[in-house]
Amino acid sequence: IFSSRTFLSFPLFYSSNYPPPPAFSTPNPAMLELAQYKGVVLVTVAYFVVYYMFIILQGKVKHSLAAEYRAKGVPFNRYTTTDPRMRAADRTVLNMLEQMPPFVVGLWVHAVFVDPKVAMWLGAIYTAIRMMYPLLFQPTKEAFGFVVLLVTIPNYAIILFFFGGALLAALKAQ
């Protein structure tokens, strides 16, 4: 009864001096084949779910430390504390945030210009590895926990692979 064509042909929205608008169901041949990017979309969503899980973890650590310090009668300042648990929670969120632009851009550039299946699998591996960051980041007051490199080095390698593949595809393009 009421279609987009009827709405758009209403005199206030559409003048007869112009050709009729295309039907919204007509596929555009220039449009990307979206089905091939389904896996990359799912990886992107999973990545952001992990990001928000890390933010929730950070908040839980902050609130539990505040309660713990309050019970001891010691003031707690979330921004100046040297408590390694707060530092680990902060670094988990901040490292993910720092790596988010290169990962997400690299994932999608590789998917669109090189291979969406490879981008999907490497993106899934990247996200799974990234989930281990809070388990492996063990800061002390004296030194950085080098075991976290088991997360950061493979993640850097995947980002480098994404951009390297995209660069090669661009250089080969006619």
C-alpha positions in Angstrom: 0.0 0.0 0.0 2.7 2.4 1.0 6.0 2.0 -0.7 9.2 4.1 -1.0 8.2 5.0 -4.5 4.8 6.3 -3.4 6.5 8.3 -0.7 9.1 9.7 -3.0 6.6 10.6 -5.7 4.6 12.7 -3.2 4.6 16.2 -4.7 6.5 17.7 -1.8 9.3 15.3 -2.1 9.5 14.5 -5.8 8.9 16.6 -8.8 7.8 15.2 -12.2 10.6 17.2 -13.9 13.1 14.5 -12.8 13.3 10.9 -13.7 11.7 8.5 -11.1 14.0 7.3 -8.4 15.5 3.8 -8.7 13.7 1.1 -6.8 15.5 0.4 -3.6 15.5 -3.4 -4.3 17.4 -3.0 -7.5 20.9 -4.3 -6.9 23.7 -1.9 -7.8 26.3 -3.8 -9.9 29.1 -1.5 -8.7 28.4 -2.5 -5.1 30.8 -4.8 -3.3 29.7 -8.4 -2.9 28.9 -8.0 0.8 28.6 -11.7 1.6 32.3 -12.2 1.2 32.9 -9.8 4.1 30.6 -11.5 6.6 33.5 -13.1 8.5 35.4 -9.8 8.6 32.3 -8.1 10.0 32.0 -10.8 12.7 35.7 -10.4 13.6 35.3 -6.6 13.8 32.3 -7.0 16.1 34.1 -9.6 18.3 37.1 -7.3 18.5 35.0 -4.5 19.9 33.2 -6.8 22.3 36.7 -7.7 23.7 37.5 -4.0 23.9 34.4 -3.3 26.0 35.1 -6.4 28.1 38.5 -4.9 28.9 36.9 -1.6 29.8 34.5 -3.4 32.2 37.5 -5.3 33.7 39.3 -2.0 34.2 36.3 -0.6 36.0 36.0 -3.7 38.2 39.7 -3.5 39.2 39.3 0.2 40.0 36.2 -0.4 42.2 37.7 -3.5 44.0 40.9 -1.6 44.7 39.0 1.4 46.0 37.0 -0.9 48.4 40.2 -2.7 49.5 42.1 0.5 50.2 39.0 2.0 51.9 38.8 -1.1 54.2 42.5 -0.5 55.1 41.9 3.2 55.8 44.3 4.1 53.0 43.4 6.7 50.4 43.1 5.4 46.9 43.6 7.6 43.8 43.0 5.7 40.6 45.3 7.9 38.6 48.3 8.1 40.9 48.3 4.6 42.4 51.3 2.4 41.9 49.2 -0.7 42.5 50.3 -3.2 39.8 46.7 -4.5 39.4 45.5 -1.0 38.4 48.5 -0.6 36.1 47.8 -4.0 34.4 44.1 -3.1 33.9 45.0 0.3 32.5 47.6 -1.0 30.1 45.2 -3.7 28.9 42.7 -1.1 27.8 45.3 1.5 26.6 47.4 -1.0 24.6 44.2 -2.2 22.8 43.2 1.4 22.2 46.7 2.2 20.9 46.6 -0.8 18.5 42.9 -0.3 17.4 43.4 2.0 14.5 46.2 0.0 12.8 44.4 -3.3 13.4 40.9 -2.2 12.2 42.2 -0.3 9.2 44.6 -3.1 8.3 41.9 -5.7 8.7 39.6 -3.9 6.3 42.1 -2.7 3.8 43.4 -6.3 3.5 39.9 -7.7 3.3 38.8 -5.3 0.5 42.0 -5.2 -1.5 43.7 -8.5 -0.9 41.7 -11.4 0.5 38.7 -11.3 2.9 39.1 -14.9 4.1 42.8 -14.4 5.1 41.8 -11.1 6.8 39.0 -12.9 8.7 41.2 -15.7 9.9 44.1 -13.5 10.9 41.7 -11.0 12.5 40.2 -13.8 14.5 43.7 -15.0 15.6 44.7 -11.4 16.4 41.5 -11.0 18.6 42.1 -14.3 20.4 45.7 -13.5 21.1 44.6 -10.0 22.3 42.3 -11.6 24.8 45.4 -13.0 26.6 46.9 -9.6 27.2 45.4 -9.1 30.7 46.5 -12.6 31.7 50.1 -12.1 30.5 50.7 -8.5 31.5 52.2 -8.8 35.0 53.7 -5.5 35.9 55.9 -5.0 38.9 57.1 -1.8 40.4 60.6 -2.6 39.1 60.1 -3.8 35.5 57.8 -4.5 32.6 56.5 -8.0 32.4 58.2 -9.3 29.2 55.9 -12.3 28.9 53.3 -9.9 27.4 55.4 -9.9 24.3 53.8 -13.2 23.6 50.7 -11.1 22.7 52.3 -7.9 21.3 54.8 -9.5 18.8 52.3 -11.8 17.0 49.8 -8.9 16.9 52.3 -6.6 15.4 53.2 -9.3 12.9 49.5 -9.6 11.8 49.2 -5.9 11.4 52.4 -5.8 9.4 51.0 -8.6 7.2 47.8 -6.8 6.6 49.5 -3.6 5.5 52.2 -5.4 3.6 49.6 -7.4 1.6 47.7 -4.2 0.9 50.8 -2.4 -0.2 51.8 -5.2 -2.6 48.3 -5.3 -4.0 48.4 -1.5 -4.6 51.8 -1.7 -6.2 50.6 -4.5 -8.6 47.4 -2.6 -9.5 47.2 -1.3 -13.0 
